[in-house]
């Protein structure tokens, strides 16, 4: 799964540079050119790390940090001009985790971002480490954080088991998963009737895949969520305990 980074700066050239270098490191980068835009994104989306310019027109980076720190747990790194020492100290006092002075070396930026992401991951519980951004494959969109599923923009009501089963299949799109792997990952036990997997697959197909376009039965092996050409926008991961 790609780490999600929010980069906030009113300098378009810096945003482009940061976005390019972090994207090359296999990170998903969202950008905001103002504090107002950053607050809107942080209200609706989750990120693994925020890069935040201190001096911006309108709402400053300091104010953004103050407003979101009590509900945003990810690392916040300030980007600051060299003469903003007082602002840096204030920003760290508001809950920021680090700062970099402009201009900065791209190699150092990548190293610092990586270091904070590693530290953040070590501090997460096993359940938190499983959190993922929304997955879109073809017409089907699954949001693990909100636990919602839509097909062609229309909400689909699934039971807890059906949702977890679909999430496991989509997170491993393109891979064949045996009934045993699915049972262990979704039901989180080694005991019970693996035949319940087939029952729930049937229910899932009825609700979201009646034409069998996405969930394929691989006879003698298990099931696979198909990634047709042009379908997969984001998918990855491995079956837990599989």
MARKOLDREN-570192 format. One record per residue: residue number from 0; x negated, y, z negated of N, C-alpha, C, O in turn. Coordinates in Angstrom, 1 decimal. Layout:
REC  nr    n.u    n.v    n.w   ca.u   ca.v   ca.w    c.u    c.v    c.w    o.u    o.v    o.w
REC NUM      X      Y      Z      X      Y      Z      X      Y      Z      X      Y      Z
...
//
This chain:
REC  nr    n.u    n.v    n.w   ca.u   ca.v   ca.w    c.u    c.v    c.w    o.u    o.v    o.w
REC   0   -0.8   -1.2    0.0    0.0    0.0    0.0   -0.9    1.2    0.0   -1.8    1.3   -0.8
REC   1   -0.5    2.2    0.8   -1.3    3.5    0.9   -1.0    4.3   -0.3    0.2    4.5   -0.7
REC   2   -2.0    5.0   -0.8   -1.8    6.0   -1.9   -1.2    7.2   -1.2   -1.6    7.6   -0.1
REC   3   -0.3    7.9   -2.0    0.4    9.0   -1.4   -0.2   10.3   -2.1   -0.2   10.4   -3.3
REC   4   -0.7   11.2   -1.3   -1.3   12.4   -1.8   -0.5   13.6   -1.3   -0.1   13.7   -0.2
REC   5   -0.3   14.6   -2.2    0.3   15.8   -1.9   -0.8   16.9   -1.9   -1.4   17.1   -3.0
REC   6   -1.1   17.6   -0.8   -2.0   18.6   -0.7   -1.3   20.0   -0.5   -0.5   20.1    0.4
REC   7   -1.6   20.9   -1.4   -0.9   22.2   -1.4   -1.9   23.3   -1.3   -2.8   23.5   -2.1
REC   8   -1.7   24.1   -0.3   -2.6   25.3    0.0   -2.0   26.2    1.0   -1.3   25.7    1.9
REC   9   -2.1   27.5    0.8   -1.6   28.4    1.8   -2.5   28.7    3.0   -2.2   29.5    3.8
REC  10   -3.6   28.0    3.0   -4.6   28.1    4.1   -4.4   26.9    5.0   -4.7   25.8    4.6
REC  11   -3.8   27.1    6.2   -3.5   26.0    7.1   -4.7   25.2    7.5   -4.6   24.0    7.7
REC  12   -5.9   25.9    7.6   -7.1   25.2    8.1   -7.6   24.2    7.0   -8.0   23.1    7.3
REC  13   -7.4   24.6    5.7   -7.8   23.7    4.6   -6.9   22.5    4.6   -7.3   21.4    4.4
REC  14   -5.6   22.8    4.7   -4.6   21.7    4.7   -4.9   20.6    5.8   -4.8   19.4    5.6
REC  15   -5.2   21.1    7.0   -5.5   20.3    8.1   -6.7   19.4    7.8   -6.8   18.2    8.1
REC  16   -7.8   20.1    7.3   -9.0   19.4    7.0   -8.8   18.3    6.0   -9.3   17.2    6.1
REC  17   -8.2   18.7    4.9   -7.9   17.7    3.8   -7.1   16.6    4.3   -7.4   15.4    3.9
REC  18   -6.0   16.9    5.0   -5.1   15.8    5.5   -5.9   14.9    6.4   -5.7   13.6    6.3
REC  19   -6.7   15.4    7.3   -7.5   14.5    8.2   -8.4   13.6    7.5   -8.5   12.4    7.8
REC  20   -9.2   14.2    6.5  -10.2   13.4    5.9   -9.6   12.3    5.0  -10.1   11.2    4.9
REC  21   -8.5   12.6    4.3   -7.9   11.6    3.4   -7.1   10.6    4.2   -7.0    9.4    3.8
REC  22   -6.6   11.0    5.4   -5.9   10.1    6.2   -6.9    9.0    6.8   -6.5    7.9    6.9
REC  23   -8.1    9.5    7.1   -9.1    8.6    7.5   -9.5    7.6    6.5  -10.0    6.5    6.8
REC  24   -9.2    7.9    5.2   -9.5    7.0    4.1   -8.3    6.1    3.8   -8.2    5.5    2.7
REC  25   -7.3    6.0    4.7   -6.1    5.2    4.6   -5.2    5.7    3.5   -4.5    4.8    2.9
REC  26   -5.1    7.0    3.4   -4.2    7.5    2.4   -3.0    8.2    3.2   -3.3    8.7    4.3
REC  27   -1.8    8.2    2.6   -0.7    8.9    3.2   -0.7   10.3    2.6   -0.5   10.5    1.4
REC  28   -0.8   11.4    3.5   -0.9   12.7    3.0    0.3   13.6    3.4    0.6   13.6    4.6
REC  29    1.0   14.2    2.4    2.0   15.2    2.7    1.4   16.5    2.3    0.5   16.6    1.4
REC  30    1.8   17.6    3.0    1.2   18.9    2.8    2.3   19.9    2.5    3.5   19.7    2.9
REC  31    2.0   20.9    1.8    2.9   22.0    1.4    2.0   23.3    1.5    0.9   23.3    1.0
REC  32    2.6   24.3    2.1    1.9   25.6    2.3    2.3   26.7    1.3    1.8   27.8    1.4
REC  33    3.1   26.3    0.3    3.5   27.2   -0.8    3.8   26.5   -2.0    4.1   25.3   -2.0
REC  34    3.8   27.2   -3.1    4.3   26.6   -4.4    5.7   26.2   -4.3    6.1   25.1   -4.9
REC  35    6.5   27.0   -3.7    8.0   26.6   -3.6    8.2   25.3   -2.8    9.0   24.5   -3.2
REC  36    7.4   25.1   -1.7    7.5   23.9   -0.9    7.0   22.7   -1.7    7.6   21.6   -1.7
REC  37    5.9   22.9   -2.5    5.4   21.9   -3.3    6.4   21.4   -4.4    6.6   20.2   -4.6
REC  38    7.1   22.3   -5.0    8.0   22.0   -6.1    9.2   21.2   -5.5    9.7   20.3   -6.1
REC  39    9.6   21.6   -4.3   10.7   20.8   -3.6   10.3   19.4   -3.3   11.1   18.4   -3.5
REC  40    9.1   19.2   -2.8    8.6   17.8   -2.6    8.4   17.0   -3.8    8.8   15.8   -3.9
REC  41    7.9   17.6   -4.9    7.7   16.9   -6.1    9.0   16.6   -6.8    9.1   15.7   -7.7
REC  42   10.1   17.3   -6.5   11.4   17.0   -7.0   12.0   15.8   -6.4   12.7   15.0   -7.0
REC  43   11.7   15.6   -5.1   12.3   14.5   -4.3   11.4   13.3   -4.1   12.0   12.2   -3.8
REC  44   10.1   13.4   -4.2    9.2   12.3   -3.9    8.2   12.0   -5.0    8.0   12.9   -5.9
REC  45    7.6   10.9   -5.0    6.6   10.5   -5.9    5.2   10.5   -5.2    5.1   10.1   -4.0
REC  46    4.2   10.9   -5.9    2.8   10.9   -5.4    1.9   10.3   -6.4    2.1   10.3   -7.6
REC  47    0.8    9.8   -5.8   -0.3    9.2   -6.6   -1.3   10.3   -7.1   -2.0   10.1   -8.1
REC  48   -1.4   11.4   -6.4   -2.3   12.5   -6.8   -1.9   13.7   -6.1   -1.4   13.7   -4.9
REC  49   -2.1   14.9   -6.7   -1.8   16.2   -6.2   -3.0   17.1   -6.1   -3.7   17.2   -7.1
REC  50   -3.3   17.6   -4.9   -4.4   18.6   -4.8   -3.7   20.0   -4.7   -2.8   20.2   -3.8
REC  51   -4.0   20.9   -5.6   -3.2   22.1   -5.8   -4.1   23.3   -5.8   -5.0   23.5   -6.7
REC  52   -3.9   24.2   -4.8   -4.6   25.5   -4.7   -4.1   26.4   -5.9   -2.9   26.4   -6.1
REC  53   -5.0   27.1   -6.5   -4.6   27.9   -7.6   -4.0   29.2   -7.1   -2.8   29.6   -7.5
REC  54   -4.7   29.9   -6.2   -4.2   31.2   -5.7   -3.4   31.1   -4.5   -3.9   30.8   -3.4
REC  55   -2.1   31.3   -4.6   -1.2   31.2   -3.4   -0.2   32.4   -3.6    0.1   32.8   -4.7
REC  56    0.3   32.8   -2.4    1.4   33.8   -2.5    2.6   33.2   -3.0    2.9   32.0   -2.9
REC  57    3.4   34.0   -3.7    4.6   33.5   -4.4    4.3   32.7   -5.6    3.5   33.2   -6.5
REC  58    4.8   31.5   -5.7    4.5   30.7   -6.9    3.1   30.2   -6.9    2.7   29.5   -5.9
REC  59    2.3   30.4   -7.9    0.9   30.0   -7.9    0.8   28.5   -8.2    1.7   27.9   -8.7
REC  60   -0.4   28.0   -8.0   -0.7   26.6   -8.4   -0.6   26.4   -9.9   -0.1   25.3  -10.3
REC  61   -1.0   27.4  -10.6   -0.9   27.3  -12.1    0.6   27.1  -12.5    0.9   26.3  -13.4
REC  62    1.5   27.9  -11.9    2.9   27.8  -12.2    3.5   26.5  -11.8    4.3   25.9  -12.5
REC  63    3.1   26.0  -10.6    3.5   24.7  -10.2    3.2   23.6  -11.2    4.0   22.8  -11.6
REC  64    1.9   23.7  -11.6    1.4   22.7  -12.6    2.2   22.8  -13.9    2.6   21.8  -14.5
REC  65    2.5   24.0  -14.4    3.2   24.2  -15.6    4.6   23.6  -15.5    5.1   23.0  -16.5
REC  66    5.3   23.8  -14.3    6.6   23.3  -14.2    6.8   21.8  -14.1    7.8   21.2  -14.5
REC  67    5.8   21.2  -13.5    5.9   19.7  -13.2    5.2   18.8  -14.1    5.4   17.6  -14.1
REC  68    4.2   19.3  -14.9    3.4   18.4  -15.7    4.1   17.5  -16.6    3.7   16.4  -16.8
REC  69    5.2   18.0  -17.2    6.0   17.1  -18.1    6.7   16.0  -17.5    7.2   15.1  -18.1
REC  70    6.8   16.0  -16.1    7.6   15.0  -15.4    6.8   14.3  -14.3    7.3   13.4  -13.6
REC  71    5.6   14.8  -14.1    4.7   14.2  -13.1    3.5   13.6  -13.7    2.7   14.4  -14.3
REC  72    3.3   12.3  -13.7    2.2   11.7  -14.4    0.9   11.5  -13.6   -0.1   11.1  -14.2
REC  73    1.0   11.8  -12.3   -0.2   11.5  -11.5   -1.2   12.6  -11.7   -0.9   13.7  -12.2
REC  74   -2.5   12.3  -11.4   -3.6   13.3  -11.5   -3.3   14.5  -10.7   -2.8   14.5   -9.6
REC  75   -3.6   15.7  -11.3   -3.6   17.0  -10.5   -5.0   17.6  -10.5   -5.6   17.8  -11.5
REC  76   -5.4   17.8   -9.3   -6.8   18.4   -9.1   -6.6   19.8   -8.5   -5.9   20.0   -7.4
REC  77   -7.1   20.8   -9.2   -7.1   22.2   -8.6   -8.2   22.4   -7.6   -9.3   22.0   -7.8
REC  78   -7.8   23.2   -6.6   -8.8   23.8   -5.7   -8.9   25.2   -6.0   -7.9   25.9   -6.0
REC  79  -10.1   25.7   -6.3  -10.2   27.1   -6.8  -11.4   27.8   -6.1  -12.4   27.2   -5.8
REC  80  -11.3   29.1   -6.0  -12.4   30.0   -5.6  -13.4   30.0   -6.8  -13.0   29.9   -7.9
REC  81  -14.7   30.2   -6.5  -15.7   30.2   -7.5  -15.5   31.2   -8.6  -16.0   30.9   -9.8
REC  82  -14.9   32.3   -8.4  -14.7   33.4   -9.4  -13.5   33.2  -10.2  -13.1   34.2  -10.9
REC  83  -12.8   32.1  -10.1  -11.6   31.9  -10.9  -11.8   31.0  -12.1  -10.9   30.2  -12.4
REC  84  -12.9   31.3  -12.8  -13.2   30.4  -14.0  -12.1   30.5  -15.0  -11.7   29.4  -15.6
REC  85  -11.5   31.7  -15.3  -10.5   31.8  -16.3   -9.2   31.0  -15.9   -8.6   30.3  -16.7
REC  86   -8.9   31.1  -14.6   -7.8   30.3  -14.1   -8.0   28.8  -14.2   -7.1   28.1  -14.5
REC  87   -9.2   28.4  -13.9   -9.6   27.0  -14.0   -9.3   26.5  -15.5   -8.7   25.4  -15.7
REC  88   -9.9   27.3  -16.4   -9.7   26.9  -17.8   -8.2   26.8  -18.2   -7.8   25.9  -18.9
REC  89   -7.5   27.8  -17.7   -6.0   27.8  -18.0   -5.3   26.6  -17.4   -4.5   26.0  -18.0
REC  90   -5.7   26.3  -16.1   -5.1   25.2  -15.4   -5.4   23.9  -16.1   -4.4   23.1  -16.2
REC  91   -6.6   23.7  -16.6   -6.9   22.4  -17.4   -6.1   22.4  -18.7   -5.6   21.3  -19.1
REC  92   -5.8   23.6  -19.2   -5.0   23.6  -20.4   -3.5   23.3  -20.2   -2.8   22.9  -21.0
REC  93   -3.1   23.6  -18.9   -1.7   23.3  -18.5   -1.5   21.8  -18.2   -0.4   21.4  -17.9
REC  94   -2.6   21.0  -18.1   -2.5   19.6  -17.9   -3.1   19.1  -16.6   -3.0   17.9  -16.3
REC  95   -3.9   20.0  -15.9   -4.6   19.5  -14.7   -5.7   18.6  -15.2   -6.2   18.7  -16.3
REC  96   -6.1   17.7  -14.3   -7.1   16.7  -14.6   -8.5   17.1  -14.2   -9.5   16.5  -14.7
REC  97   -8.6   17.9  -13.2  -10.0   18.2  -12.6   -9.8   19.4  -11.7   -8.7   19.9  -11.5
REC  98  -10.9   19.9  -11.2  -10.9   21.0  -10.3  -12.1   20.9   -9.3  -13.2   20.3   -9.7
REC  99  -12.0   21.5   -8.2  -13.1   21.7   -7.2  -13.1   23.1   -6.7  -12.1   23.7   -6.5
REC 100  -14.3   23.6   -6.6  -14.5   25.0   -6.1  -14.6   25.1   -4.6  -15.2   24.2   -4.0
REC 101  -14.1   26.1   -4.0  -14.2   26.3   -2.6  -15.4   27.1   -2.3  -15.7   28.0   -3.0
REC 102  -16.1   26.8   -1.2  -15.9   25.7   -0.3  -16.5   24.4   -1.0  -17.4   24.4   -1.8
REC 103  -15.9   23.3   -0.6  -16.3   22.0   -1.2  -16.7   21.0   -0.1  -16.3   21.1    1.1
REC 104  -17.6   20.1   -0.4  -18.0   19.0    0.5  -16.9   18.0    0.6  -16.3   17.5   -0.4
REC 105  -16.6   17.6    1.8  -15.5   16.6    2.0  -15.9   15.3    1.4  -15.0   14.6    0.9
REC 106  -17.2   14.9    1.4  -17.6   13.6    0.7  -17.3   13.7   -0.8  -16.8   12.7   -1.4
REC 107  -17.5   14.9   -1.4  -17.2   15.0   -2.8  -15.7   14.9   -3.1  -15.2   14.3   -4.0
REC 108  -14.9   15.6   -2.2  -13.4   15.5   -2.3  -12.9   14.1   -2.3  -12.2   13.7   -3.2
REC 109  -13.4   13.3   -1.3  -13.0   11.9   -1.2  -13.4   11.1   -2.5  -12.6   10.3   -3.0
REC 110  -14.6   11.3   -2.9  -15.1   10.6   -4.1  -14.3   11.0   -5.4  -14.0   10.1   -6.1
REC 111  -14.0   12.2   -5.5  -13.2   12.6   -6.7  -11.8   12.1   -6.6  -11.2   11.6   -7.6
REC 112  -11.2   12.2   -5.5   -9.8   11.6   -5.3   -9.8   10.1   -5.6   -9.0    9.6   -6.3
REC 113  -10.8    9.4   -5.1  -10.9    7.9   -5.3  -11.1    7.6   -6.8  -10.5    6.7   -7.3
REC 114  -11.9    8.4   -7.4  -12.2    8.2   -8.9  -10.9    8.4   -9.7  -10.7    7.6  -10.6
REC 115  -10.2    9.4   -9.4   -8.9    9.6  -10.2   -7.9    8.6   -9.9   -7.1    8.2  -10.8
REC 116   -7.8    8.1   -8.6   -6.8    7.1   -8.3   -7.2    5.8   -9.0   -6.3    5.1   -9.5
REC 117   -8.5    5.5   -9.1   -8.9    4.2   -9.8   -8.5    4.4  -11.3   -8.0    3.4  -11.9
REC 118   -8.8    5.5  -11.9   -8.5    5.7  -13.3   -7.0    5.6  -13.5   -6.6    5.0  -14.5
REC 119   -6.2    6.2  -12.6   -4.8    6.2  -12.7   -4.3    4.8  -12.7   -3.4    4.4  -13.5
REC 120   -4.8    4.0  -11.8   -4.4    2.6  -11.6   -4.7    1.8  -12.8   -3.9    0.9  -13.2
REC 121   -5.9    2.0  -13.4   -6.2    1.3  -14.6   -5.3    1.5  -15.8   -5.1    0.7  -16.6
REC 122   -4.8    2.7  -15.8   -3.9    3.1  -16.9   -2.4    2.7  -16.7   -1.6    2.9  -17.7
REC 123   -2.1    2.2  -15.6   -0.7    1.8  -15.3   -0.4    0.4  -15.9   -1.3   -0.4  -16.0
REC 124    0.8    0.2  -16.2    1.2   -1.1  -16.6    1.3   -2.0  -15.3    1.4   -1.4  -14.2
REC 125    1.4   -3.3  -15.5    1.5   -4.2  -14.3    2.8   -3.8  -13.5    2.7   -3.8  -12.3
REC 126    3.9   -3.5  -14.2    5.1   -3.1  -13.5    4.9   -1.8  -12.7    5.4   -1.7  -11.5
REC 127    4.3   -0.8  -13.3    4.0    0.4  -12.6    3.1    0.2  -11.3    3.3    0.9  -10.3
REC 128    2.2   -0.7  -11.4    1.3   -0.9  -10.3    2.1   -1.5   -9.1    1.6   -1.3   -7.9
REC 129    3.3   -2.0   -9.3    4.0   -2.6   -8.2    4.9   -1.6   -7.5    5.4   -1.8   -6.4
REC 130    4.9   -0.3   -8.1    5.7    0.7   -7.4    5.2    1.0   -6.0    4.0    1.1   -5.8
REC 131    6.2    1.3   -5.1    5.8    1.5   -3.8    6.7    2.6   -3.2    7.8    2.9   -3.7
REC 132    6.2    3.2   -2.2    6.9    4.2   -1.4    8.0    3.5   -0.6    7.9    2.2   -0.5
REC 133    9.0    4.2   -0.1   10.0    3.6    0.7    9.4    2.9    1.9    8.4    3.4    2.5
REC 134   10.0    1.8    2.3    9.6    1.0    3.5   10.7    1.1    4.5   11.9    0.9    4.3
REC 135   10.3    1.5    5.8   11.2    1.5    6.9   10.8    0.6    8.0    9.7    0.7    8.5
REC 136   11.6   -0.4    8.3   11.3   -1.3    9.4   12.6   -1.4   10.3   13.6   -1.8    9.9
REC 137   12.4   -0.9   11.5   13.6   -0.8   12.4   14.6    0.1   11.8   14.4    1.2   11.4
REC 138   15.9   -0.4   11.7   17.0    0.3   11.1   17.1    0.2    9.6   17.8    1.0    9.0
REC 139   16.3   -0.6    9.0   16.4   -0.9    7.6   15.4   -0.1    6.8   14.2   -0.2    7.1
REC 140   15.9    0.6    5.8   15.0    1.4    4.9   15.3    0.9    3.5   16.4    0.9    3.0
REC 141   14.2    0.6    2.8   14.3    0.1    1.4   13.5    1.1    0.5   12.3    1.3    0.8
REC 142   14.1    1.6   -0.5   13.4    2.5   -1.5   13.3    1.8   -2.8   14.3    1.7   -3.6
REC 143   12.1    1.3   -3.2   11.9    0.6   -4.4   12.1    1.4   -5.7   12.5    0.9   -6.7
REC 144   11.8    2.7   -5.6   11.9    3.6   -6.7   13.4    3.8   -7.0   13.8    3.7   -8.2
REC 145   14.2    4.1   -6.0   15.6    4.4   -6.2   16.4    3.1   -6.2   17.6    3.1   -6.5
REC 146   15.8    2.0   -5.7   16.5    0.7   -5.6   17.7    0.8   -4.7   18.8    0.4   -5.0
REC 147   17.5    1.4   -3.5   18.5    1.6   -2.5   18.1    1.0   -1.2   16.9    1.0   -0.9
REC 148   19.1    0.6   -0.4   18.9    0.1    0.9   19.9    0.7    1.9   21.0    0.9    1.6
REC 149   19.4    1.2    3.0   20.3    1.7    4.1   20.0    1.0    5.4   18.8    0.6    5.6
REC 150   21.0    0.9    6.2   20.8    0.4    7.6   21.4    1.4    8.5   22.6    1.7    8.5
REC 151   20.5    1.9    9.4   20.9    3.0   10.3   21.5    4.2    9.5   22.5    4.8   10.0
REC 152   21.0    4.4    8.3   21.4    5.5    7.5   22.6    5.3    6.6   23.0    6.1    5.8
REC 153   23.2    4.1    6.8   24.4    3.7    6.0   24.0    2.9    4.8   23.3    1.9    4.9
REC 154   24.4    3.3    3.6   24.0    2.5    2.4   24.6    1.1    2.4   25.7    0.9    2.9
REC 155   23.8    0.2    1.9   24.2   -1.2    1.8   24.1   -1.7    0.4   23.0   -1.5   -0.2
REC 156   25.2   -2.2   -0.1   25.2   -2.6   -1.5   24.7   -4.0   -1.7   25.2   -5.0   -1.1
REC 157   23.6   -4.2   -2.4   23.0   -5.5   -2.7   23.0   -5.8   -4.2   22.9   -4.9   -5.0
REC 158   23.0   -7.1   -4.5   22.9   -7.5   -5.9   21.4   -7.3   -6.2   20.5   -7.1   -5.4
REC 159   21.1   -7.4   -7.5   19.7   -7.3   -8.0   18.8   -8.3   -7.3   17.7   -8.0   -6.8
REC 160   19.2   -9.6   -7.2   18.4  -10.7   -6.6   18.3  -10.4   -5.1   17.2  -10.6   -4.5
REC 161   19.4  -10.0   -4.4   19.3   -9.7   -3.0   18.3   -8.6   -2.7   17.5   -8.7   -1.8
REC 162   18.4   -7.5   -3.5   17.4   -6.4   -3.3   16.0   -6.9   -3.5   15.1   -6.6   -2.7
REC 163   15.7   -7.6   -4.6   14.4   -8.1   -4.9   13.9   -9.0   -3.8   12.7   -9.0   -3.4
REC 164   14.8   -9.8   -3.3   14.4  -10.7   -2.2   14.1  -10.0   -0.9   13.1  -10.3   -0.3
REC 165   14.9   -9.0   -0.6   14.6   -8.2    0.6   13.3   -7.4    0.4   12.5   -7.3    1.4
REC 166   13.1   -6.9   -0.8   11.8   -6.1   -1.0   10.6   -7.0   -0.8    9.6   -6.6   -0.2
REC 167   10.7   -8.3   -1.3    9.6   -9.2   -1.2    9.3   -9.5    0.3    8.2   -9.5    0.7
REC 168   10.4   -9.7    1.1   10.2  -10.0    2.5    9.7   -8.8    3.3    8.8   -9.0    4.1
REC 169   10.2   -7.6    3.0    9.7   -6.4    3.7    8.3   -6.1    3.3    7.5   -5.6    4.2
REC 170    7.9   -6.3    2.0    6.6   -6.0    1.6    5.6   -6.9    2.3    4.4   -6.6    2.3
REC 171    6.0   -8.0    2.7    5.2   -9.0    3.4    5.6   -9.2    4.8    5.4  -10.3    5.3
REC 172    6.1   -8.2    5.4    6.6   -8.3    6.8    5.5   -8.8    7.7    4.4   -8.5    7.7
REC 173    6.0   -9.8    8.6    5.0  -10.4    9.5    4.4  -11.7    8.9    3.8  -12.4    9.7
REC 174    4.6  -11.9    7.7    4.1  -13.2    7.0    5.2  -14.1    6.7    6.3  -13.8    6.4
REC 175    4.9  -15.4    6.9    5.9  -16.5    6.5    5.7  -16.8    5.1    4.6  -17.1    4.6
REC 176    6.8  -16.7    4.3    6.8  -17.0    2.9    7.7  -18.2    2.6    8.8  -18.3    3.1
REC 177    7.1  -19.2    1.9    7.9  -20.4    1.6    9.0  -20.1    0.6    8.9  -19.1   -0.1
REC 178    9.9  -21.0    0.5   11.0  -20.9   -0.5   10.3  -20.8   -1.9   10.8  -20.1   -2.8
REC 179    9.3  -21.6   -2.1    8.6  -21.6   -3.4    8.0  -20.3   -3.7    8.1  -19.8   -4.9
REC 180    7.3  -19.7   -2.8    6.7  -18.4   -3.0    7.8  -17.3   -3.3    7.6  -16.5   -4.2
REC 181    8.9  -17.3   -2.5   10.0  -16.4   -2.8   10.6  -16.6   -4.1   10.9  -15.6   -4.8
REC 182   10.8  -17.9   -4.5   11.5  -18.1   -5.8   10.6  -17.7   -6.9   11.1  -17.0   -7.9
REC 183    9.3  -18.0   -6.8    8.4  -17.6   -7.9    8.3  -16.0   -8.0    8.2  -15.5   -9.1
REC 184    8.2  -15.3   -6.8    8.1  -13.9   -6.8    9.3  -13.2   -7.3    9.2  -12.2   -8.1
REC 185   10.5  -13.6   -6.8   11.7  -12.9   -7.1   12.4  -13.4   -8.4   12.8  -12.5   -9.2
REC 186   12.4  -14.7   -8.7   13.0  -15.2   -9.9   12.0  -15.2  -11.1   12.4  -15.4  -12.2
REC 187   10.7  -15.0  -10.7    9.6  -15.0  -11.7    9.6  -16.1  -12.7    9.4  -16.0  -13.9
REC 188    9.8  -17.3  -12.1    9.7  -18.5  -12.9    9.3  -19.7  -12.0    9.5  -19.6  -10.8
REC 189    8.7  -20.7  -12.6    8.4  -21.9  -11.8    9.5  -23.0  -11.9    9.4  -24.1  -11.4
REC 190   10.5  -22.7  -12.7   11.5  -23.7  -13.0   12.8  -23.3  -12.4   13.2  -22.1  -12.4
REC 191   13.6  -24.2  -11.9   14.9  -23.9  -11.3   15.0  -24.5   -9.9   14.1  -25.2   -9.4
REC 192   16.1  -24.2   -9.3   16.4  -24.8   -7.9   16.0  -23.8   -6.9   16.6  -22.7   -6.7
REC 193   15.0  -24.1   -6.1   14.5  -23.2   -5.0   15.6  -23.1   -3.9   15.5  -22.2   -3.1
REC 194   16.6  -24.0   -4.0   17.6  -23.9   -3.0   18.4  -22.6   -3.1   19.1  -22.2   -2.2
REC 195   18.3  -22.0   -4.3   19.0  -20.7   -4.5   18.5  -19.6   -3.6   19.2  -18.6   -3.3
REC 196   17.2  -19.8   -3.1   16.6  -18.8   -2.2   17.4  -18.8   -0.9   17.8  -17.8   -0.3
REC 197   17.8  -20.0   -0.3   18.5  -20.1    0.9   19.9  -19.5    0.8   20.4  -18.9    1.7
REC 198   20.5  -19.7   -0.4   21.8  -19.1   -0.6   21.8  -17.6   -0.6   22.6  -17.0    0.0
REC 199   20.8  -17.0   -1.2   20.6  -15.6   -1.3   20.2  -15.0    0.1   20.6  -13.9    0.4
REC 200   19.4  -15.8    0.9   19.1  -15.4    2.2   20.3  -15.2    3.1   20.5  -14.3    3.8
REC 201   21.2  -16.2    2.9   22.5  -16.2    3.7   23.3  -15.0    3.3   23.9  -14.4    4.2
REC 202   23.4  -14.7    2.0   24.2  -13.5    1.6   23.5  -12.2    2.1   24.2  -11.3    2.5
REC 203   22.2  -12.2    2.1   21.5  -11.0    2.6   21.7  -10.8    4.0   21.9   -9.7    4.5
REC 204   21.7  -11.9    4.8   21.9  -11.8    6.2   23.3  -11.2    6.5   23.5  -10.4    7.4
REC 205   24.3  -11.7    5.8   25.7  -11.3    6.0   25.8   -9.8    5.8   26.6   -9.2    6.5
REC 206   25.1   -9.3    4.8   25.2   -7.9    4.5   24.4   -7.0    5.4   24.8   -5.8    5.7
REC 207   23.2   -7.4    5.8   22.3   -6.5    6.4   21.7   -7.0    7.8   21.1   -6.2    8.5
REC 208   21.8   -8.3    8.0   21.2   -8.8    9.2   22.0   -9.9    9.9   21.6  -11.1   10.0
REC 209   23.3   -9.6   10.2   24.2  -10.7   10.8   23.7  -11.3   12.1   24.1  -12.4   12.4
REC 210   22.9  -10.5   12.8   22.4  -11.0   14.1   21.1  -11.8   14.0   20.5  -12.2   15.0
REC 211   20.6  -11.9   12.8   19.3  -12.5   12.5   18.2  -11.9   13.3   17.3  -12.6   13.8
REC 212   18.2  -10.6   13.4   17.2   -9.8   14.1   15.9   -9.7   13.3   14.8   -9.6   13.8
REC 213   16.1   -9.6   11.9   14.9   -9.3   11.1   14.4  -10.4   10.3   13.3  -10.7   10.2
REC 214   15.4  -11.2    9.6   15.0  -12.3    8.7   15.1  -13.6    9.6   16.1  -14.1    9.9
REC 215   13.9  -14.1    9.8   13.8  -15.3   10.7   13.5  -16.5    9.8   12.7  -16.5    8.9
REC 216   14.2  -17.6   10.1   13.8  -18.9    9.5   12.7  -19.6   10.3   12.9  -19.8   11.5
REC 217   11.6  -19.9    9.6   10.5  -20.6   10.2   10.7  -22.1    9.7   10.3  -22.4    8.6
REC 218   11.2  -22.9   10.5   11.6  -24.3   10.1   10.4  -25.0    9.6    9.3  -25.1   10.2
REC 219   10.6  -25.6    8.4    9.5  -26.3    7.7    8.5  -25.5    7.0    7.7  -26.0    6.3
REC 220    8.7  -24.2    7.1    7.7  -23.3    6.4    8.4  -22.3    5.5    7.9  -22.1    4.3
REC 221    9.5  -21.6    5.9   10.1  -20.7    5.0   10.8  -19.6    5.8   11.5  -19.8    6.8
REC 222   10.5  -18.3    5.4   11.2  -17.2    6.0   10.2  -16.1    6.3    9.2  -16.0    5.6
REC 223   10.5  -15.3    7.3    9.6  -14.2    7.7   10.5  -13.0    8.1   11.5  -13.1    8.8
REC 224   10.1  -11.8    7.6   10.7  -10.6    8.0    9.9  -10.1    9.3    8.8   -9.8    9.2
REC 225   10.6  -10.0   10.4   10.0   -9.8   11.7    9.6   -8.3   11.8   10.4   -7.4   11.5
REC 226    8.4   -8.1   12.3    8.0   -6.7   12.7    7.9   -6.6   14.2    6.9   -6.9   14.8
REC 227    9.0   -6.3   14.8    9.0   -6.1   16.3    8.2   -4.9   16.7    7.9   -4.0   15.9
REC 228    7.8   -4.9   17.9    7.0   -3.8   18.4    7.8   -2.5   18.2    8.9   -2.3   18.7
REC 229    7.1   -1.6   17.5    7.7   -0.3   17.3    8.6   -0.2   16.1    9.1    0.8   15.7
REC 230    8.8   -1.4   15.4    9.7   -1.4   14.3    9.0   -1.0   13.0    9.5   -0.2   12.3
REC 231    7.8   -1.5   12.7    7.2   -1.3   11.4    6.6    0.1   11.3    5.8    0.5   12.1
REC 232    7.1    0.9   10.4    6.6    2.2   10.1    5.7    2.2    8.9    4.7    2.9    8.8
REC 233    6.1    1.3    7.9    5.2    1.1    6.7    5.6   -0.2    6.1    6.7   -0.4    5.8
REC 234    4.6   -1.0    5.9    4.8   -2.3    5.3    3.5   -2.9    4.9    2.5   -2.6    5.6
REC 235    3.5   -3.6    3.8    2.2   -4.2    3.4    2.3   -4.8    2.0    3.4   -4.8    1.5
REC 236    1.2   -5.4    1.5    1.3   -6.0    0.2    1.3   -7.5    0.3    1.4   -8.1    1.4
REC 237    1.2   -8.1   -0.8    1.2   -9.6   -0.9    2.3  -10.1   -1.9    2.6   -9.3   -2.8
REC 238    2.8  -11.2   -1.7    3.8  -11.8   -2.6    3.2  -12.0   -3.9    2.1  -12.6   -4.1
REC 239    3.8  -11.5   -5.0    3.3  -11.6   -6.3    3.3  -13.1   -6.7    4.4  -13.8   -6.7
REC 240    2.2  -13.6   -7.1    2.1  -15.0   -7.5    2.3  -16.0   -6.4    2.5  -17.2   -6.6
REC 241    2.2  -15.5   -5.1    2.5  -16.4   -4.0    1.5  -17.2   -3.6    1.6  -18.0   -2.6
//
